[in-house]
């Protein structure tokens, strides 16, 4: 298990990868959530994938803009992150939930809910014929996420690696997720957005750009800096949900669904989101 940044560095060294200290700065902590079909009725406010949501007493089940009830995907009690290596990345307290509508035309509608701690909760019954996933308990395992995109990845480009160094890292990144990350749903880190390496950036790039190792003269550095500054204002990954047999969760064709939130909304704690909104989006990617 790669639990610490030191473990990650040791892996880079064992693999003979060039400039492991420099590239290790790009690694972002994340948690992988594995699931087991629940053998009991979950407690109110307990984190899970599937089942029925716990919302404030009197709340209305989230609907799409066309009035269809959204499918509840899961919820996470943020207090359970306190002793993990992602502590402080999300609000310290509250119940964060995710919903989606994959039945409509065009981009799927979605909702994110954040219920403050101490608010009275009730378990909502599903409205109409909305599908209900099987309730699953969650086990969290620490992991590290690296930016995707290979040669097109702006974060690796900013390191000014030589051609042979870039090729070595490109080969390693192509197997990173399958060989060195636990299976499951990914909380935080980088989004696996093959068509857009800026989507779901894990780092505060405004701060990163001030680091001396990004400030050295590079070919085309002005253009690159502008691109990275734009990325710093882009979306950040909250959670990426994969197909899950235990929960009967299937997006089709091996797809995964990522929930993204703009950095400025993230910093203000605006995790409760429903379309239409410019502060959040979802990314449905087929592999």
N, C-alpha and C positions, 0 to 999 in steps of 0.2 A: 504494500500500500504506500502511495506517495502522500504522506500526511503533512509534511512541512516543506518549506522552500529549500531547506538543506537537502531533503530527500530528492527533490526535483533536480537540484544542481548535481547531486551524486549520479543520478540517472543520465543526465547530459554528458557527464564526464565518462561514465562507463560506455556510452554509445559512441564516444570519440567525436562528439559534435564540436564545431569551432565556436569559440568565444561564448562559453556557457554562462559566464557571469552577466554579460551584456544582454543576451537573449532572455535569461531568467528574469530580468526586470519586467518583461512583458507579461509574465505569467500572472493570472488572476485567480484568486480562490473561488471555489464553487462547491456545491454539495450535490451529490447524486442521490436521488430518492428511489429506492427500490420498494416494491409493493408486495404485499401478501393478502390474499382474500381474507377479509375480516371474519373472525369466528364469533364475534359478539357485536351487539349494538354499540357503535362508537359513542363516547361521552360527548355531551354538548361542548363545543369549542375545540374538540380534538382534531388535530391535523389528519388528513386522509386524501386519497384519490378516489373519486366516485362517491356513490351513495347520495344522500340528500344534504343540502346546505344548512348551516346554522346561521341565521340572520337575526337582527334585532326584532324584538317582539313588535308585531304590526307591520313589518316590512313586506314589500311586494316582490314576488319572484322577478328577477330581471328578464326583460323581453327585448326582442330585436326592434329596429325602427319600424318594421312592418307588423309588429304586434305578436310575433311568434315567441313563445317562451324559450329561453336559451337553455342549452344543456349545461348542467353543473359538472365541472371537471374535477374540482378539488379545492381544498382549503388548507392553510398552514397557520398554526399558532406561532406567532413570531417570537414568543418567549422561549420557545424550544431551541432557538438559535444562539442563545446567550453564551453557551460554552463551546461553540464551534468556531472554526477559523474564518467564518464570514460574519461574525458578530459585529454589529455596527453598520453593516452594508444596507440593512433594511430597518424600518422602525423597530424599536426595542419591544413594543407591545402591540397587541391587536390580532385580529383574525383576518387574514388575507385570502380572498377567494377568486376563482377564475371560472368564466362561463363563455360559451361560444355557440353560434348558430351556423351550422354547415349545410342547412337545407335551402338557403336562399340563393339567388343568382348574384354573381359578382363577388367582391371581397366579403368574407364572412363578418357578420356582426359579432360583437363580443362585449363582455363587461368584466371589470375588476372591482371587487368590493373590499373595503377595509373597515372593519368594525372595531372601535376602540375597546380596550380591555375594561371590564366592569359593566358594560352594557348588557342588559338582560337579553338572552338569546332564546330562540325557539327553532325547532327543526321544521322546515316548511315542507308540506306535502307537494308533490309535483303537480302543476296545473295541466289540465287537458291530457294530451297524449304524448307529452314530452318524454324522450327517452331518459332512463335513469341507468347510470353505470353501476357496476357492482362495487360496493364499498370495500376499500382496501386500506390496511394500515401501512404506515410509512416507516422505513428504516433509512437514516441519513448516513452517508459515508463521505468523508472529506476527499476532495479531488482538486486538481489544478487545470485551468482552462488556458489554452493558447490561441492566439488569433488565427483565423483560417484565411485561405485565399492564395496560398503559395506565392508565386512570383508577383501576383497582383496585389498582395497585401501591403497596404501603405505603412503599417507599423514595422514590418521587417525591412521595407525599403528605407525607412528613416535610420536604420542602424548602419547603413552604408557598408553592408557585407560584400565581399568579393563574389565573383560568379561561382566559384567552387564552393564557397561557404553557403551561399544562397541555395545551391543545388542540394547540399547535404541536409540543410534544414527543411527544404521542400520535401525531400524524400521522407524525412522523419515525421513531418506534420501530416503526411498522407496516411500514416498508420497510428497517429497519436491517440485519437479517440477510441479506436477499436482495440488497441493493444495496451493502453496505459490509463484508461479511465474506466471506472466501474460502470456496469450497465445501469440504466434507469433514466428517470427524468432529471434534467439539469436545472438546478436553482442557481442563478447568477452566473458570472463568467462571460465568455464571448458567445454570441449566437453563431450557429453554424449556418451562415448565409452564403452559399456558394456563389450567388450571382452579385453580391454586394458586400465586400469585405468591411465596409464601414458600419453595417447594420449591427446593433448590439454590442458596440465597443464597451469593454469592461473597465477601461482605465479612465481616470480623469486626465484627458489629454492636454487640457490647458496647463495643468501642473507638469505633466510629462515634458511638454515643449520647453519648459524652463530648465530642464535638466541639461547639464553640460554635454552629455553624450548625444543629445539631440541637437545641440547648438553648434557643433563643429561644421566647418564648411563642407557642403555636399554639392555634387552636381545637381542643379535644378532645385536647390534647397528652398528657395522662395516659393516656388509652386507647391512643393511638398508640404511646407509649413502651412500654407493656406489650406491645403486639403485636410491636413490633420486638425487644424483649428476648426474647420467645418465639421469634422467628425466629432470633435469634442462637444458640439451642440446637438449631436444626433441622438438616436434612441439608445437606450441601455437595456440589456436583457434582464427580465425579471425571472421568467421560468420558460423552459422548453420541454414540452410534453411529447413523449414518443408513443408509438403503439404499445399497448399494455394488455396482454392476454388475461391477466388476473382481474383487471377492471373492465374487460370487454371494450376497451378503448381502441378504436381503429379509424384513422384518418384516410386510409386508402393508399395503396402503392408505396408502402413504407414511409409515409410522410410523418413529419413532426410539426408541431404547432408551437410557435414562440410568442410570448407576450412581451411587448416592448414598451418602455416609457421614456419620454424625453427627459434629459438630464436635469433641466430646470424644474420640471414637475417632480422628479425624484427628490431633488434637494429640498423641496418644500413639503414633501410628504404627501403629494397628491396622487395616491395610489388608487383611490376610488375613481374609476373612469368608465364612461359609456359613450358610444358614438352618438352624434357626431362630435369628434374631438380631434384636436391637432396635437394633443399631448401624449397619446398612446396609440398603439397599433398592434396588429398581430401579423405574423409571418408564417404562412403555411407552405412548407417546402417539401417537395417530393424527391426522394433520393433514388 
